[in-house]
Amino acid sequence: MQQHQPHVAILGAGPVGLDAALACADAGWPFTVYEAADSAAAHVRDWGHVRLFTPWDLNVSRRMRAHLPHAPTGDACPTGDGLVDEVLSPLAQLPALKGRIRYRTPVAGVARAGLLKHEQIGTDTRAAAPFRLLLDAPDGEETAEASLVLDCTGTYSHPNTLGLGGIPAPGERALHSRITRTLPSVNGSFDRWAGTVLLVGAGKSAQTAARDLAALPGTRLEWVVRRPAPDWGAVPGDTLPGRQELVSTAQALASGAHRRVSVHTGAHVHSLSTVADGDRVLVRLATAYGPREVLADHVVSLTGYTGDHTLYRQLQVHECYATGAPMNLSAALLGAAGGDCLTQPATGIAQLRSPEPDFFVLGAKSHGRLNTFLLRTGYRQVDEIAAGYATVEDPRRLGGFVSRTEDPARGSSP
Ligand SMILES: Cc1cc2nc3c(=O)[nH]c(=O)nc-3n(C[C@H](O)[C@H](O)[C@H](O)COP(=O)(O)OP(=O)(O)OC[C@H]3O[C@@H](n4cnc5c(N)ncnc54)[C@H](O)[C@@H]3O)c2cc1C
């Protein structure tokens, strides 16, 4: 068996990556967190102006509280910035984590050293080979090894496109730089968002943007929604008031209650092109009432996010053909289809496992195209990993150092 230094590589210092780092620190496992941005929780910071609809008690894990006893508690819902400032940044500064996080170091790829994707399928040889990571470090490319890899890179930097059927609409790629694909902070930005805004999408991010844009006096909103009769994700008897409020606002806008807002349900973007003045985008819509054209000063596409699956294309990760989530987890989630994200079943380590030993996709990315992910779910996943590997008291036995038959955490993966 090849000898290598046992090490856990955590990809991404978002909330789930940080929670995983705490789990490693608690267990005494050597670990490194590789973070693309120059600070922790960069994705949450990107939508920091947005108020979460889940309260502090659901947003801060048990482990985080143990390390940060003064972390806020209770029913109030923080903004993304509040969560970063009061919990996630302070956690990243703790001695247990600080020197372990490598910022500005995106992971470009993960493989098994010496093995291609199709080689050593399900063998001990594969399990014993170290993972090899390619890093885009500040001073150039580097490689690193690991025996256990947790991909917590989230989804927010990989937005979906806006065309029919999920592929780009004609003209969309050429106008890429003109399309906003993250949740804009519009409050008070009268000039920035003056004129006509074309918004595509119907999920909670689009609902948030629609609510905020509708409040700007100099903005006309043309909102394109794919479903003919969207339910806006309404949950009967919703216990999360922030989410209920978004649904109610979307329903009111769709009912025509707002004179500066038109909601085109059962519609899609047919194509986009520039017009002679170069400042505006001509958007052709296919609507239930026939074709329509909108001259948009701004185009905002909030059609969801799916994460970078190319990172592990050389690994034997079995993804669901429908959701893109790891297969076992996807099957469990689809089995609970239709459920509210608050009532998603807790998954065990067996659901998190894929045929590639000791490689796990955790956090928002683990749900693929399903929009049922909550922070609480990610923290539970970390619990499962910590419990599954808890029998590995000697860190030298992490990953390929443990024979598959003697390690109960490996279970019966193929
Ligand atoms: C607008 C919005 C509102 C939300 N509101 C709620 C809510 O109210 N309640 C709730 O429970 N959930 C909410 N979510 C869903 C979910 O909890 C968040 O998306 C959360 O940030 C997911 O945490 P994560 O750690 O999985 O990933 P992320 O927070 O996305 O963190 C991933 C990290 O990985 C880094 N990274 C990315 N690629 C690489 C790479 N190749 N190498 C190294 N690092 C990389 C990123 O810079 C980032 O720091 C919301 C999501 C959005 C977008």
The ligand as a Tripos MOL2 file, in Angstrom:
@<TRIPOS>MOLECULE
LIG
   53    58     1     0     0
SMALL
NO_CHARGES

@<TRIPOS>ATOM
      1 C1        -30.0990   34.1510   -1.7930 C.3       1 LIG1
      2 C2        -30.0580   32.8940   -0.9780 C.ar      1 LIG1
      3 C3        -30.7760   32.8330    0.1980 C.ar      1 LIG1
      4 C4        -30.7340   31.6660    0.9660 C.ar      1 LIG1
      5 N1        -31.4600   31.6470    2.1260 N.ar      1 LIG1
      6 C5        -31.3800   30.5470    2.9110 C.ar      1 LIG1
      7 C6        -32.0840   30.5070    4.1520 C.ar      1 LIG1
      8 O1        -32.8170   31.4270    4.5140 O.2       1 LIG1
      9 N2        -31.9190   29.4210    4.9450 N.ar      1 LIG1
     10 C7        -31.1300   28.3610    4.5870 C.ar      1 LIG1
     11 O2        -31.0010   27.4080    5.3760 O.2       1 LIG1
     12 N3        -30.5170   28.3340    3.3860 N.ar      1 LIG1
     13 C8        -30.6170   29.3960    2.5480 C.ar      1 LIG1
     14 N4        -29.9710   29.3900    1.3310 N.ar      1 LIG1
     15 C9        -29.3990   28.1230    0.8080 C.3       1 LIG1
     16 C10       -28.0260   27.7070    1.3670 C.3       1 LIG1
     17 O3        -28.0810   27.5230    2.7570 O.3       1 LIG1
     18 C11       -26.9080   28.6620    1.0170 C.3       1 LIG1
     19 O4        -26.7200   28.6080   -0.3730 O.3       1 LIG1
     20 C12       -25.5730   28.3710    1.7170 C.3       1 LIG1
     21 O5        -24.6800   29.3980    1.4340 O.3       1 LIG1
     22 C13       -24.9660   27.0290    1.3030 C.3       1 LIG1
     23 O6        -23.7860   26.8190    2.0570 O.3       1 LIG1
     24 P1        -22.5600   25.9440    1.4760 P.3       1 LIG1
     25 O7        -21.5050   26.0000    2.5320 O.co2     1 LIG1
     26 O8        -23.0540   24.6530    1.0120 O.co2     1 LIG1
     27 O9        -22.0500   26.7030    0.1670 O.3       1 LIG1
     28 P2        -21.6330   28.2090   -0.0970 P.3       1 LIG1
     29 O10       -22.1370   29.1350    0.9260 O.co2     1 LIG1
     30 O11       -22.0230   28.4710   -1.4920 O.co2     1 LIG1
     31 O12       -20.0380   28.2030    0.0540 O.3       1 LIG1
     32 C14       -19.1950   27.6120   -0.8900 C.3       1 LIG1
     33 C15       -17.7960   28.1940   -0.7350 C.3       1 LIG1
     34 O13       -16.9150   27.5030   -1.6210 O.3       1 LIG1
     35 C16       -16.0830   28.4320   -2.2920 C.3       1 LIG1
     36 N5        -15.7030   27.8300   -3.5740 N.ar      1 LIG1
     37 C17       -16.4560   27.7050   -4.6970 C.ar      1 LIG1
     38 N6        -15.7720   27.0300   -5.6430 N.ar      1 LIG1
     39 C18       -14.5720   26.7090   -5.1000 C.ar      1 LIG1
     40 C19       -13.4400   25.9840   -5.5650 C.ar      1 LIG1
     41 N7        -13.3920   25.4580   -6.7990 N.pl3     1 LIG1
     42 N8        -12.3760   25.8320   -4.7420 N.ar      1 LIG1
     43 C20       -12.4000   26.3630   -3.4830 C.ar      1 LIG1
     44 N9        -13.4510   27.0640   -2.9890 N.ar      1 LIG1
     45 C21       -14.5240   27.2180   -3.7850 C.ar      1 LIG1
     46 C22       -16.9330   29.6750   -2.4160 C.3       1 LIG1
     47 O14       -16.1300   30.8370   -2.5760 O.3       1 LIG1
     48 C23       -17.7010   29.6670   -1.0980 C.3       1 LIG1
     49 O15       -17.0010   30.3500   -0.0740 O.3       1 LIG1
     50 C24       -29.9840   30.5440    0.5460 C.ar      1 LIG1
     51 C25       -29.2790   30.6250   -0.6540 C.ar      1 LIG1
     52 C26       -29.3070   31.7730   -1.4170 C.ar      1 LIG1
     53 C27       -28.5310   31.8200   -2.7020 C.3       1 LIG1
@<TRIPOS>BOND
     1     1     2 1
     2     2     3 ar
     3     2    52 ar
     4     3     4 ar
     5     4     5 ar
     6     4    50 ar
     7     5     6 ar
     8     6     7 ar
     9     6    13 1
    10     7     8 2
    11     7     9 ar
    12     9    10 ar
    13    10    11 2
    14    10    12 ar
    15    12    13 ar
    16    13    14 ar
    17    14    15 1
    18    14    50 ar
    19    15    16 1
    20    16    17 1
    21    16    18 1
    22    18    19 1
    23    18    20 1
    24    20    21 1
    25    20    22 1
    26    22    23 1
    27    23    24 1
    28    24    25 2
    29    24    26 1
    30    24    27 1
    31    27    28 1
    32    28    29 2
    33    28    30 1
    34    28    31 1
    35    31    32 1
    36    32    33 1
    37    33    34 1
    38    33    48 1
    39    34    35 1
    40    35    36 1
    41    35    46 1
    42    36    37 ar
    43    36    45 ar
    44    37    38 ar
    45    38    39 ar
    46    39    40 ar
    47    39    45 ar
    48    40    41 1
    49    40    42 ar
    50    42    43 ar
    51    43    44 ar
    52    44    45 ar
    53    46    47 1
    54    46    48 1
    55    48    49 1
    56    50    51 ar
    57    51    52 ar
    58    52    53 1
@<TRIPOS>SUBSTRUCTURE
     1 LIG1         1 GROUP 0 **** ****
